[in-house]
Amino acid sequence: MGYGDQQLKDLETTINNTDCDSVIIATPIDLNRIIKIKKPNTRVYYDLQEIGEPNLLEVIDEFVKKHKLK
């Protein structure tokens, strides 16, 4: 999944207009490579380990059913 030109422009505007001390970039791509973030920012990496229930698949399945997306 990628970002369209308008989505990138909107994201850049939203980030730069947000009152904050810094931005944490936790996306699979480095947003600094595709938009200009005019605030201090840090890219973080993470691994997800599901423990217990509901797990991510169950949450998504329930959402799909609730919103009749399938």
N, C-alpha and C positions, 0 to 999 in steps of 0.2 A: 504494500500500500504506500502510495506517495502523496505528497502535497501538491495541489495545483497552484498556479501562480497567484490567484486571488487569495487562496487559503494562506499562503506564505506571507503575503502582504498584510492580511488581517491579523495573523499570529504575531508578526513583528510589531504592528501597531498596538495590539493589545498588551504585549509584554512591555513595550517601551512606555506606554501610558499608565501602567500599573504602579501605584505607590508602594514600593518595596525597597528593602535594603540590598537584596541580591536575588538572583534567579538560579534555581537548581535545574539543570538539564538532565532529565532521566528518560530520554527517548532512545530508541535503538540507533538513531543517527545523531551526529553532533550538529545541533541546530546552528551553532556558530558558523558552520560552513555554508549555510544557505540563507541565513538572515542576519541582519545587523542588530545585535542586542546591545543597547546603550546603557547597560547596568552591569555591575559586577556579577559574574556568573561562574558556575562550576559544573562540570559534567560529572555525573556519578554513574556507577555501574552496580548492578545488583543481580542476585539469583533468587528465584522464588522457590521455596520449598513449602508445599502445602502440608499442613498438619491438621488432621481432624476433618470434620464436616461442618457446614457444606464446603465442598471443594469448588474450584473455579468452574468446572464443567457443570456441576449441579446448579450453580448460580446462573450461569448462562442459559441452561436449559429452561429454568423457571422463568427467566426474563422473556425468552422466546415464546413460551406458552402463554404467559400473562399478556403479552402484547400481540399475540396471534401473528407472529412473524414467520411461522412455518406451516 
